[in-house]
Amino acid sequence: MLNGHMHAHLKIDPKANKAGAWDLVPTSIRQGGPVIDQEHGKLASRSLPPKTVVLSFDDGPDPSWTPKVLEVLRRHHVRADFFLIGQNIARHPSVVRTMVDQGHEVGVHTFSHANLGFTSHASIDQELSTTQSALAGAAGVTTSLIRTPYSSGPDAIDNRSFPVLKYLSSKGYTTAYVDANSNDWKKPGVEKIVRNATPQGNKGALTLFHDAGGDRSESVKGVDAYITHMKAKGYRFTTISAAMGSGSAMHDATGMTSWKGRAMLTVTAVAIWTAPWLAYLFYVVGGMVVLRFVMMLVLAGRHHRQRNPKRSRGEFSWGPPVTEPVSVLVPAYNEKECIAHTVRSLTASTHPIEVIVIDDGSTDGTADIVEALGLPNVRVLRQRNAGKSAALNNGIVHARHDIIVMMDGDTVFEPSTVSELVQPFANAHIGAVSGNAKVGNRRSLIGAWQHIEYVMSFNLDRRMYDVLDCIPTIPGAVGAFRRRALEEVGGMSGDTLAEDTDVTIAMHRAGWRVVYQEHAVAWTEAPSSFRLLWRQRYRWSYGTMQALWKHRRSVVEHGASGRFGRVGMPLVGIFHVGAPLLSPVIDVFTLYGMIFLSPWKSLAVWCLLLLFQLLCAAYAFRLDRERYRCLVMLPLQQVVYRQLMYMVLIHSCITAATGARLRWQKIRRTGEVVAPSPNSSAVVSAGGRRAARAATPGAVPRSQSVTPGHGQEPPVAPPVTIGRCVPRTTPEIGE
């Protein structure tokens, strides 16, 4: 933005040429000389002595034309006055230093060529102060000379510009108007330029030329010819201060003024150097965004056609139907609001299952609630708090079956979820299956935003990764694993906070296939506030970075590990870390374009990208058979929600870079997502919660439980070692 401010093109103010009334302007000022300042508290104008010319130049410095003008002046041994624009000073400080070193006088021409007749005193002060800072940084001087943009001779002062003149004089400025305007900016030819700038008779003249603002080749030639012409007529050339017989208008910048100027030029230099790289980055990010959308659309569509029998050319089948019983593990820590709904949904399953609830040291009676339900085939394991991965490993040890389903304590399954989830295990090469996690509490604004994200980003991504055989994450909400595959990779590791991503990547590296089963639907409770959402996504982002760092060796390995390392790892790094981290570049350039370039074109480009995202989201909703009405939230999601996710990622990156350790981020639940009824696959959410039965102790026999005796402490879960996995503390990235 600073770079844009420094490079903003000078625009002609259409109001500048509209002359106003002048009845409030003293005649002595309108008919006086071109130099006006304050004497004894009153405005006074002064004219140049006869046979005296002051050459003045506006709108510089320019890196191309100003040095050529300076060379002409040096050759003729002439000093001149340069009224400089602050943004040009900051961009080309070396030209200003040369100008001052050669003895020329500099003045202020505002920072951005603003029409001061239509600005407030505060804005005028800002224009002056910023320009003076730029001068102090560039040449180590400040000045009391000023020429306001769009001014000409004193006879053009009107009721609008006169108060500005008085205000500038009260601030100690000497205002310079002109006697003769060369009109060189119109490019009338050298002869006409010389004629326009020549005063009548032997009068003195303060003349106006330009050394910036476009092609000034005629101006350079005109100045050369004009000096020769006026010297031949016996005129002398000097500066405004020398002509008036006063001291120099320039003073050495000291103290804070000098430091402020240097700091300004340093920041400007950084901005000027950085902006082109940001521009290149804009195209890179835009390319990544478009590439991801195209890949998702093409590959997700291919996945849908392959897995849907009605759309595939032949009947798709994983193999013989999987009917063997499975073990469902539910790790729970203080899940009293949700756990009854979760367990009840499992008992409605159409597939034979055993349910193991692993209470990880809950303090809110979670285990007691499950036991009080008295549901068949439900066991409770109690352990001291050791973390989710330790709880899952404890459950794996006690599971009776070879297929293990894992779900979160805030999730509910449809009756067909488990059956759909385990069918891919008919293929002996498949080690893990990802289900289709959906947001159950989507009625709020933040819930609707997450619903869009789950359908568009998470599930559409998994379709794409499935086709590429590199799904990076089996979601904790709904996933299934072959016991043999878990044992081979060492079970659920406590090395990272994203144990689901960690174990999924480990399975790829071990040579197991990981697939996505879109028909295995689970309904999860998403965070209901920005604070809770921040905590959850912070953990996800940080855990993903840990997992990528842990498995970084796969990039250089051979076989299945190397294949995932050179396909899956780059895709996850680019699309889940790199692109989100850099995506604000698009918003920055949109804002940049609206302020400094073409507002409507910039907004149109942003809207075009939004339309592209909307089409992708609509396609994702169609594949998931979701209603489109939530998509009206997408524009606001891009403005607010996406920026929040960006800040979360920045937070995670800082944590990773500093090597800080991050504890498990427990999310407070509300129990909004309620189990489906046995005769329906529909999930009852907030409005229908009263239809769900309350969890109360009854006469039904209590479920099996591993519990302590009366007065005893809960038994400590034994250290679980599956294969080579020993749970331990979370490492820093780079450990």
N, C-alpha and C positions, 0 to 999 in steps of 0.2 A: 504493500500500500504506500509505503514511503517512496519507493521507486516510482510508482505511478504519479505521486504528488510532484516529484522532481522532474518527471518527463511529460507532465500535462501540457498539451499543445495550447499555445496562446489563441484565444478565440476573441473575435471582434464582438464587443458588446453592442448590440443594436441600439441600446438606449443612449450610448455615448455620443452619437452624432445629433441627438435631438436637443437643440438649444432651448433653454428655458428663459424665464423672465430674469432681468438683471437690475431691477429697480432698487434692490437692497445693497448693491455693490457700489462703493464710493467711486466717483468719476476719476479721482486721482489714481485709483488702482487700475481701472479699466483702460485709462489712457496713459498710464505710466510705463515704466521700463519693465523688462522681462524678469528682473531679479527682485523678489519680494521677501522681506523678513520683518522682524519686529524691532522698532526703535522706541525706547522710552514708553513701552506698553502699547504702542500703536503700530499698525501695519504701515510700511513705507516701501515704495518701489524705487528701483534705481536702474539707470540705463548705462550701457557701455560707453566708454569714451569714444570720440571720433577716431576713425581709421583703426579701429580695434575689432578683431573678430575672435569669438570663442567657438571653436568646433565642439559640438556635443553629439554624442551617439547614444541611442536608446536600444533597449531590448537585449543587450549582450550579457555576458560574453558568449561567443560562439567559437568552438574549437577550430573551425575552418576559416571563417571570415575575419574575426577579430585580430588574429595574428597578422593577416595581410594588411589590415588597416594600420596596425601598429608599425608595420614595416614601412608603410608610406609616410607615416608621421615621423619615424626615426630618420628616414632619408631626408626629409625637409626640416629636421630640427624643430618640430612643432609639438607643443604639449596641448592636450585636449581634455575634455570632461566626458566621462563615461557613466551613464545612468544605467545601473545594472539590475537585473531581475534576480531575486534571491535564489530561486530554484536553479538558474543557470550558473550562479556562483558556486553553489554546492556541488554541481555536476562537473564544473571545469575550474577548480580553484587555481591550478597552475597558470592559467591565462590571466587571472586577476593579479596574481603575484608579479607576473611579468609587467603588467600594466602599471602597477604602483612602483615597481623598481625603476621603470623608465621615466618616472616623474609626472605621470598623468594623474588627474584628479578623478575620484570616483564619487558617485552619488547613488541614492536609493531610487529604484523604479518599482517598488513594492516586491513582494515575494512571488506572487502568482499573476502579475499584470491585472490586478483587480481594479474595477472602477470604484474608487473610494467615495464617489458621490452617492452611492447606493449601499454603503456599508455602515455599520455602527462604529462608535469610537473603539469598542473592544476589538472589533475586527481590524480596524486600522492599526491599533497598537500591536496586534499579532503580526500583521504584515510587516510593520517596521522592525519589530524586535527580531523576528526570524531572519530578515534580510541582514540586519546588523550582525547577528550571530554568524551568519554565513561569511560576511566580510571579515569578521574577526578571525575566523578559522582559516580563511583562505590567504589573507594578506596581513593579518595582525593589526588591522586598523578599523576604526569606525568613522562615520561621516555625518556631517550636519546638512549636507546637500540632498535635495529631493526633487524629483520631477514626477508628478502624478501621471499615470497612464491616461491616454485619450485627451491630454491637454495640448494646447497650441499657444497662441499669443495671449497676453493679458486681456485683450479686448473680448475674448471668448469666455471670461469668467462670468458665471450667472449665479442666481440665487441658490442653486443646488451645490455648486462647487465652492462658493465663497465660504460657507461654514467650515468646509474641509481645510481651506487655506488658513483660516484663523486658528483652527485646532492644531494644524501642523506648526504654525508659527509659535503657538503657546508651548509646544513641545521642544522649541529651540531649533527648528529646521528652517533653512533658507530654501525657498521654492524657486525653481528656475523654469520660466516659460521660454518662449522663443520669439525672436524678431523676424527670422527668415527661415522658412521651411523648404528644404530641398525637394520634398516629395519623392525622394529616391525609391521608396517602397513601391511606387507605381511603375518603376522602370521606364521613365520617359525618354531616356537617352542621356548621354553625358552632357551635351550642350545644354539641354533643358535643366538638368540638375544644377549646373553651374549658374545659369541664369536665375533660377528660383532662389538660390542661396545668396545672391549678390545684393547688398543693401543699396538704397538710393543715395546718390551723392557721396559724401564722405562720412555718413553715419556709421556708428559702430553696430555690430550685429552679433547676437547669440543665435547660431545656426543649428539646425536639426538634421542629422543623418541617422542611419541605422547600420549596425554592424552584426545584426542577427535577425532571425525570423524568416529565413528563406535564402534564395540565391541573391547574394549581395555583390556580385561581380561588377555590376554597373555602379554601385555605391563606392567600391574601392577605386575604380577608374575616375569617378566623379570627384572624390576627395582629392586625388592626385592633381587633377586638372584645376580644381577650385583653388587649392593652395597656390599653385603656380600663377593662376589668374589674379588672385587677390594680392599676392606679393608684388606682382608687376604694377599694381595700382598703388603701392606704397602702404599697404595694410600690415599690421603686426598681429601675430597670433599669440594668445595667452590662455590662461584658465580663468574661471569665474572668480575665484578668490583673489587672484592677482589683479584682475581687471577692476575689482571693487576696492582694491587697496586694503583688504582685510587679511587677517591671518588665515592659515590653511584651514580648510573645512575638515580635514582628516586628522584623527588623533590616534595615538597608539592604543590598542586594546590591551587591557591589563586585568588581572584578577579573574573573577568568575566569568566575565565577558569573554576573555580569551579561552578559558577552559571549556565554556559552553560551546563556543565556536568550533574548537577542535573536536569535541565530542560529536557535534552535529555532522561534521565532515566525515568523521570515522564511520558513523552509523550509515551515512549516505553512501559512502564507498562500499560498505558491506552490502547494502541494499542493491546498489547498481551491479555488483558482482554476482549477487545471489539470484536476482530476478531472472536472468536467462536460464539458469539451471532449473529454477522452478517452472519455467515455461516448458523446458524439455520434460521435466517430471510430470507436468500436466498431461502431455501426450502419452507418456508411459502409463500413468494411472488410468487415463481414459481408455487406452488400449487394453489394459488388464481387465477393466470393468466390462468392456464390450466382449472380450475374449471369454470371460467367465460366463456371461449371459448366453453367448452363442453355444458354448460347450454344454451348458446346462440344458438349453432347449433341445439341441440335437441329441445328446446322449440320454437325457431323461426321457425323451420321446421314444427312443430306441428301447430303453429299459421297459417302458410301459407296454410297448407292442410285444416284446418278448415274453413278458410275464403274464399278460392277460390273454387267456385262451380265445376269447371272442375276437381279439384283434391280431393275434399271431397267426401266421399261415398254417401252423399245425398246432395240435394240442400240446401245451406246455406242461411238463411234469418234472418234479424233482426226482421221481422214482416211486417205488412202492409207498403207500401211505404209512406214515409213522404213527403208530398207535400205542407204543410202549409208554408206561407212566414216566413222568418227569418230576424233578424236584424244583420247587419254586422258593428262592431265597428272598427274604424281605429284611434287609438291615434297617434298624430303626433306632433313632435317638431322639427322645422327646417328641414323639409323633402322636400325641394323644388326640389331636384334632382330626387326624386323617386315618389312623391305623385301622379303625373298625370298618370304614368304607373300603379300604384296601383289601383286607382279609375277606370280607363278605363277597367282594367282586370275584375273588379267586374261587370261592366255594361254588360259584355258579358256572365254573368252567365246564365245557363240553368234553374236555380232555382229562384223562385220569392224572391226578397230581397229588403230591404231598406238599404241604406248605410249612416252611421253617421260618419263623420270625426270630431274628437274632437281635435281642435287646442289648444295645451297646451302652450299658450303664445309664439308662434313662432315669431322670429324677421326677418325672411327671406321671408315673404309673402306666406307661405304655404297655409293658408286659402284662400287667394286671388286667388291662382292658381286653387284650387278646384272649387271655385265659377265661375271662368272664363271658366271652361269647359262646364258649362251649361248642365250637365247631369241629366236626370230624376231620381227621387227616391234617390237623394243624398242631404243630409243635412250637414251643417257645424255648429258645436258648438264651440264658442270661450270662452276661460277661461284664467285667469292669470296662469302663470306657477306654477303647483302644483305637478307635477310628473305623471308618467304613471298610477299608480293605481288610483289616483284621477280622471284622465281623463277617464279611463274605467268606474269608478263608475258613473261619470257624464253621460256617454253614456248609461249606463244601465238604469238610471232614465228616459231618453228620448226615449229609445227603445220601439217600439210599439208591438213587438212580443215576444212569450214565449221561442223561441230558439234564443240564442245570439251567433254569431260567432265573434271571435276576431282575428285580424291580425295586423302585424306591418306595419308601413308606408313605409318600403323598400321592401315589399313582393308583388308578383303578383300571382293571382289565375288562374288556368285553368278554362274554362267554366263549367266543370263538378265538380269542387272542392267542392263548397258549397253543391250541391246535394248529393255527396258521403259522405261528412262530417256529414250531419244531419241524414242520414238513421239509424244509431244505436239508435236514440231517439225513434224508434218504440218500443223499450224495455223500459218499464216504470221505470225500476230499474237503468237505465244509466243516470248519471248526467253530464258527460263530455266526450268529444271525442277528441283525439289527431289526427291531420292530419300528412301527410308525407312531412316534410320540406326538400327541396333539395337546393343545392347551385347552383345559376344561373350563377355566374361569376367564372367559374372553369377553364378558359383558362390559367391563370397564375399558377406559381408553388405553391404559397401559397393558391390559390383557389383550385387547385387540391388536395392538402393535406387536406383541410377542406371538400372537396367533399367526400374523402375516409372516413373521420371521421364521417360525417353525415350519410352515408350509412351503414358503418360497426358498429360504436359505438352507435349512437343515435337511428337510426331506427331499427337495429337488437336488441338493448337493449329493445326498446318499445315492440317489438314482444314478447320477453321473459317475460317482466314484465306484459304484457297483460294476458298471459297464467297463470301467478302466481297471477293475480288480484291485482297488486300493482304498477301500472305505477306512477312514482313519479312526472312527469312533463308534463303538457300540454304546448307545445311550444307556445311562444307568436306569432310566425309567422303564425300558423294555428291551431286553436282550437275552439271548440264549447261547449256551456254550456246550460243547462236547467235553465231558470230564477228562478224557484222554488228552485233548488239546490244552486244557487248563493245566493239567499236571506237567505237560511237556514244557510249557512256558513259565512254570513256577507259580501259578495261581495269580491272585490279585496282589500286585505289588504296592507297598506303601512308600515307594520312592518318590511319587509325585502326588499332587492334589487332584490330578485327572486320571484316576486309576482306570477308568473306562477307556480313555485314549491310549494309555500305557499298555494295557493288556491286548488291545486290538492290534496295535503296531507290532507287539511281540508275536502275535499269532501269524501275521503276515510274514514276519522274518523267519518264523519256524516252518513256513511252507503251507500253512492252512489257508483255505479260501474263506473269505468273510463276505456275506451277501446281505442284501436288504430285502425284507419281506414287507411290502407295502400294505398287505391285508391284515397284518398283525397289529391292531390298533390299541394303543393305551392312552388314557387320559390323565394328564398330570396337572398339578396345581402350580401355575407360574407365580413368581413374586408379584405381590399386589401393590407395591410401592416402589418409588425410585430408589430408596435407600436399600431395600432388600434386593432389588434387581442389580444394583451396583455390586453388592456383596457377592451375589451368585456369579455374575459375569466376570468379576475380578478374579474369582477362584478358577473359573473355566479358562480364562485367558492365560493366567499364570501357570495353571496346570498343563495346558497345551504346550506352552513354551518349555516347561520342564520335560515333558514327554519327548518333544522334538530334540531337545539337547541330549537326553538320555540315549536316544536311538540314533544319534548322529553318525555313528560308525557304519550304519547301513548304506550310506551313500557310496562308500568305497568297497563294500563287500560284494561277493558273487552270489549267484543263485537267487532264491526267492527273496532273501534279505536285501540283496542289491537291487533287485527289480523294484521293490517297494521304496527303497532309499532313493532311487533315481527317478521314480514316477510319483509316488505318493507324497514323500517328504517335500519335494519342491512345490507341488500343488498346494499342500496344506500351508507351507510357509508363505507362498505368494498370495493365496486367496483368503487365508484366515488370519494372517499377521500383516504381511506387507501391504496388500491392497487396502484393508481397513485403516491401517496406520497412515497411509498416504492419501486416502480418499478426500479429506478436507481440502486438498489442493484444488479440486473441482469447484468447491464452494467459494474458495478464496478468489479464484480467477473469474468466477461469475460475478462476485461483488466488485472485483477490480474492473471488469468490463462495464458494469453498470455505472460506475463512478467516472471512469476515465476514458472509456471508449464509447460504444453504442449500447445504451441501456436496454433497448428493445431487442437487439440482436443477441446480447448476452443472456437476457432472460429467456429468449426463444430457444437457445442452445440448451440451457438448463432444463427447460420444460420438455424438450425433445428427449433428453436423457431420462427424465422422469417418466415420459410416455413409454419409452423402451422398457423401463423397469416395471411399469404397470402391465404391459403386455406379457412380460415374463411371469409376473405374479398371477395374472389371470390364467395363464397356461398351467401353472403349478396348482392353482385352486381347482382347475378342471380335472387334472390328473388325480387329485385327492378327493374329488367329489365334494368340495366345500362350496358354500354359498359365496357369491361375489360381493355381497353388500359390505363386508369388512374392508374391501379395497378402497372405499372412500377415505379411509384413514391413512392411506399410503403417502400422500403428499406431506401431511403433517408429520408422519413417521420419519420422512427423509429430512425434515427441518429440525426436529427435536430429538427423536429417538436415536437416529444415526449418530448425531453429535455426542450423545451420552455414551454410546458404545465406543466411540473414538476416544473419549476421555478415560473410559475404563481401560482400554488397551494401553493408553499412555501410562496410566497408573501401574499396570502390570509390567510394562517395559522398564519403568523406573525401579520397581521392586526387583526385577531380574538383574538389572545392571548394577544395583547396589549390593546384590547378594543377600538381601534381607530374607528372613524365613517367614513364611505365611502359614498361619494356622488354618484349620478347617473352618469355613465360613458357614455356620448353621443358619438356615433361613427359617424364620418364624412362619408357621402355616395357619390357615384359617379353617380348613376342612370344607371348603366350598365345593370341591369336586367329589360327588357322591357316587357310590357304586350303582351300576345298572341293575335294574330288576331282573330276576331270573328269566322272565319271559320276553325280555327285550334287550337289544344291544345298545339302546340309547342311554347316554350318560345323563344323570340328573344333576344339574348344576344349581347355582345359588337359589333360583326361584323354586325349585322342586325339592329342596332339601328336607322339607317337612314330611315328605313321603317315605323317607328312609327310616328304618327302625333305629331306636336309640340303643346304644350298647349297654345293656344292663345284665347283671348276674342273674341267671335263671336256673330252673331245675334241670336243664340239659346237662349231661355229664361234662365236666371241664375237659378242655383239650389237654393233650399230653404236654408236659413241660419239664424242663430241667431246672428245678428250683431248689433253693436251699431249705433246710429245715427251719423250724421256728426258732427265732433268735439268732440264727446263723447269718454270716455275711454271704453275699452272692459269690459263688465260686468264680475264681479267675479263669478266664478262657486260657487254655494251655497255649504256649507258643506254637503257632501253626506253621509247619514247613511242608510245602507242597512242591515237589521237585527241588528246584534250587532257590525258592523264594523264602526269604526271612523278612517279615515286616520290620521296618526301621524308620527312623525319623526322616522327614522330607529334606532332601539335599538342596543346596543352593545350585542354581544354574552355573555350570562351569566347574562343579566339584569333580 
